[in-house]
Amino acid sequence: MSRSRSAAPHYYPAWVYSVREDYTRRNMAIYDRQVEQISARCREINPDYSALHPAEQYKIWKQAREDLGIS
């Protein structure tokens, strides 16, 4: 999987990584899917999510995770 040099670096939490590359790739896909779902839910909660103060964004992010059952 190659990434464009112009793309921003993408960081993953520690739980994503495994000594087995196939597990790492699977976990990356799971994490990416969760982030997409949470982001979509944030925009449902508040369409102006991106323009909010970071403290307000964090509250909405937490609510979206709770709504989706993602811990």
Secondary structure, DSSP 8 states (H G I E B T S, - for coil): ----TTS------GGG--SSHHHHHHHHHHHHHHHHHHHHHHHHH-TTGGGS-HHHHHHHHHHHHHHHT--
